[in-house]
Amino acid sequence: MKIVTASAALEEKLYSPGTLLNLPGRIQVGGHTIHEAHERGAEIFSFKEIVTRSSNIGAVVIGQSLGPERIYQYIERFGLNKGTGAELPDEGQGYTPPTNIWSASSIANIPFGQGLSATSLESVRAINVVAAEGKLISPRFTRKDLGGSKQVISKATAASMAEIMTEAVENGTGGNAKVSGYKVAGKTGTAQKPQVDARGYDPGKYISSFIGFLPADNPKLTILVAIDEPQGAIYGGVVAAPVFSAVGEYALKRLRVQP
């Protein structure tokens, strides 16, 4: 979701990748206190670093700048709440509450990925907007091109986001996703699991993930690794990124994609 939030902010020209923001160590919105995965004090982040270092507070600040209506608009543009239309029987779909029922804290938690849901296939399609120069393309299980792609962000915004996602792997939280000889663009994820029979999240239960595409400058593969309820380490950059690296290296060799 941070990729969608950041893409929206760049597309709306609210920030540039180099914009500097003074971020507090914690932020309170709607009676809830938001903090980082790793506690820190007040610190200056560039817009780019908010993504590469996966800052929750940075995503909140960007989300507040966008406002509920634009956030929801871009969630729809990236196809995160409507199913992909792939040739799958009974495909599920994610859900984002409409803005008229958002709580006071929704403007804080939705920009970094809480308070909404998305399927794995929807997540892959959303990341592919960046890989496909800003086009939303529904996945297919056949080689036949059925058309229907739609430009949802500009090529320039997609190129900026691809560079930021590459930096997230080169020097950010996704370092364990590197594949020797290739540039990787990606994003870590560490999501709390919602409780099944009650409101809120299940204490101590997470889904750790890494999603990305490679080669970053000429994408051939998009891979999503999601680890359900990891034991010990929980962060996507630690748990899921190494799996992404191994799968990516194997797949590129099998496809004979040259570095």
N, C-alpha and C positions, 0 to 999 in steps of 0.2 A: 504493500500500500504506500510506503514511503516513496517508491518510484513514481506512482501516480500523482501523489501530492507534489513532489518536486517538479515533475513534468508540467503539471498544471500551472505552477508558479512561474516557470520559465516561459511557457506559452503565453501567459497573460502579461508577461514582461514586468512582473513585480520585483524580480531579482535577476541578477546575472550570476554565473558560477562563482565569480570572485567577490560578490557582495559579502561584507563582514557584518556579523550579528553578535551582539554581546548577550550570551545565554546564561541565565541563572542556573544554579545547580539543581533547583527544584522550581516547579511552577504550580500554582493552585488555580484551578478552573472549576467552576460549578460545585464547589465544596469538596473537590477531590484533588489530592496532591500527586502530580506526575513527577517522576524522577527518572534518571538514566539507569540502564542495566548495571553500570558501574558508577558508584557515587563519585561526584566531583564537585568542586566549587564553581563559582562563576567563571566563565571562560569565553574568549572570543573565538567563534567558528566562522569560517567562510561558508557560503551556501553549499559549495561542493563538499566540504567536510561534514556537513549535517548528514549527507547520504553516505559518504565513505566511512564515517565513524558511527553511522546508524544512531543518530541522536534522536531520542524520543521528544525531548524538549524542543529541539530545533524543528521537528515536524509539527509540533503544536503551534509554534510561532508562525510557521509558514501557513498552516491551516487557518489560523485566525486571520491572517492577511487575505486569504482567499475568500473566506466566509462560507457558510453552509451551502448556499445554492451553487456556487462554482465548484466546490468539492464534489457535490452530488452529480453535477453535470459531467465532470471528468471521470468519475466512477462509471457512469453510464457509457461515456465515450470509449473507455478501455474495456468495456464489456464484462465488468466484474459482477453483474447481478442479473444476467439474462440467459445464461447457458450459451454454449458455443455453436450449436447447430451441427456438430460433428455427427457422423453416421453411427451413432451409438443409441441403442434402445434405452429408454428411461434415463437419459442423462440428467443428472442433478444440476442445480444452479444455486449460485450464491444469493445472499440477501443483504441489502443495505436499507435500513429504515428510511422512509421519506423524511424530508427535513421538517415537516410539520409535526412530527412526533419525536424529534431529537430532544434529549434532555439537555440540561445546562452544561453537562460535561462532554456531550457528543462532539462538539467542535474541538475538543482536546484529544479524545481517544481515537476517533475515526481516522484522522490524518496519519496516525502511525500504525493503524491496523486492528484496533480493538473496536468492538461494537458493530461489526459487520462480518460477513462470511463470504468465502469464495471457494469454488472447487479447484482442484489442482489444474484441470484443463483450462479453466478460466484464467488462472494465474499465468500459465504458460502463454496463452493468447495475449494477455496484457503485456507481458515482458516483450513479446514479439513485436509489439507496436514500436518499441525502441529499435529492435533489430531490423525491422522492415521499413526504416526511414519514415516512421510516423503513420503507417497504415495498419488498420485493424483487419486481420486476415483470419478467417475461421479455419481451424484445423480440419484436415481430411485424412481418411485412411486409404485413399486411392491417389494415383498420380494425376488424375484428370483435374485440370484447372476449372473449377466451377465458378470462378469470378467472385464478385461481391465484395472485394476489398474496399475499404473506405479510409480516406485520409482523416485522422482524428487529431494529430498534432503536426506541426510543420516539420519538414526535413531538418531544418536548423535546430529545432528543439530536440528532435530525436538524436541528432549527432552530438549535441551537448550532453545529453543523458548517457549516451553510449560511452563518451569519454569519462564521465563521472563514474559510471559503473566499472569501467576498466581500472580507474584509479582505486576503487574500493577493493579490487583484488590485488593490485600492485602494491598498495601502501595502506590499505584500510583493513576492515574487519574480515575480508574474504581472502586473506593471504594463503590459506590452506587449499584454495581452489585452483591455484596456478597449475598450468599444464606446460611442461618444458617445451619451448620452441614456439608457443602460440600465445597470443593475447586473449585473455578471458575477460568478459564483462559480466558482472553478477552482483548479487545482493544476498546478504545473510538474513535469516529470520529466526526469531525465538518467540513463539507464541504460547501464551497460557491456554490450557484447554478449558472450555466451558463445562460446567457441571451438567450432567444429563438430566437430573430430575429437580433442579433448583436453579435459581438465578445466580449469576456470578461465575467465577472461575474456580476450578478444582485445585486446591493448594498442592504445589509440588509436582503438578503434571503439565508437561509441555510438548509441543511439536517443534522440533528443531529442523530448520530447512536451509537450503541454498538453491537459488535459481539463477540461471545465467545462460549466455550464448557464446559461442566460439566458432571460428576465430572472431574476435571482437570487430576487426576491421573488414571482414567478409564472411558474415555468419552462415554456417552450414548446419549447426546443431543448437537446439535449445534443450536444456536438461533441468529438471526439477528433482531434487533429492529431499525427501521429508522423512524424518525419523520420529516415530510415534513413541512418546514417553521414554526418552533416553534415560539411562541410569548413570549417575555420576555427573559428568559434564553435561550441560544443557544447551550451550550456545551453538547456534547454527554454524558459526565460523569454525568451531572446534569439532562438532559432531558430524555435520552434513557436508561441509566443504571438502574434506578429504575424499569422501565417496564421489562427489562431483568430479574431482580431479582424476580419480582412477577410471571412472566411467567415460569421461571425456577423452582421456588419452587413448583408451582402448577403441572407442568409436571412431575417432579421427584416423587411427591406423587402419581400421577395417574399411573405412570409406576412402582411404588413400588421399586424404586431404594434406597437401603439402604445407609445411610451416611458412 
